Amino acid sequence: MPSHFPCSPGFLDRSNRMGYSYFDSGGENAMNRTNRRIFLGIAASGASLSQFIIGESAMANAVERKLKHSVVGWCFQAHGEKWDMETLCQKAKLAGCTSVELTHPNTWSTLKKHGLACAIADSGTGSPPFIRAWNNSAFHGELLEKSRAMIETCASQGVQRVIAFVGMVWRDPDKAGKDAIPRDEAAASCLKGWKELALLGEKHGVTVCVEHLNSRVSNHPMKGHPGYQGDDLDWMAGLIRQVDSPRMKLLFDVYHVQIMHGDLLNRLEECKDIIGHIHTAGNPGRGELDGKQEIAYPAVGEKLHQMGYGGYVGHEFIATREPLGGIRQAIEVCESNL
């Protein structure tokens, strides 16, 4: 073993058995079997550590993935290192992602420059878009106008999905706690609006994905959404099936479903006919997909692969440490049983 190489294959074997990886910045064992074989081969050949690091990004992109991975823009632009769009694209590609999602159309030329897709577009209906949405018929006119514009833009730019939401339970979202919309009224309103959305999607070849969110977590505005009326997965799935369109699907956010329901693998199986997109984050805390959280992402990744899920897995966590390492770890963990 050359003196400039800091560890031996024996060290790597021991580190893997102990549950961590020498090169994993998060302290978790995120090196999959393929990467480990490549790494040991480099060690045996006498290559230097610096040579390995220089080639690491190319190796990450060359590894065959069973799932398609994306990152959600807001997590890394508004938190942590607060990357600009150029940096976000560079880091996403370096980590092995092929998409950056939920970004405005004015960013899509930057994504294309870096060879990245936008797996799913922002709704274009407001910020935040989950406040005033389809459960309240008073908002339908504005929502339909803005959604039509976004769907047409998606179609012209080759973006295949757009996000949508149910909305807050309060008739006037600025007066939380007063005049809640009854569940049956909300259902009828969503059905009416979503059928119109589905027709637009069918016309333009764009799939609308409605997101289920948790209403339990109240300590951070982007970790939970108290008052969100689309917090029951079965209720949402039933409505989406009633729309009965190939262009109306469910955005299954693993983090939110875990908080509201648990039983993730069975829930994925039950919803596999209507899932149009996947989001991930660790729970509790909406952090990295590491050993400090409770969701078994290796099993989730394996289940998605077994189901024949062909869409993107969008990593939507708020980084608590160096974010590039967190994205790489999310990919490796989701792929580790495949």
Secondary structure, DSSP 8 states (H G I E B T S, - for coil): --TTS---HHHHHHHHHHT--TT-TTSS----HHHHHHHHHHHHHT--HHHHHHTHHHHHHHS--SSEEEEEHHHHHSSTT---HHHHHHHHHHHT-SEEES--GGGHHHHHHTT-B-SSB---S-SSTTSS-TT-GGGHHHHHHHHHHHHHHHHHHT--EEEE---BSBSSTTSTTSSB--HHHHHHHHHHHHHHHHHHHHHHT-EEEEE---SS--SSTTT--TTBS---HHHHHHHHHHH--TTEEEEEEHHHHHHHT--HHHHHHHHTTTEEEEEE--TTTS--SSTTS---HHHHHHHHHHHT--SEEEE----SS-HHHHHHHHHHHHHTT-
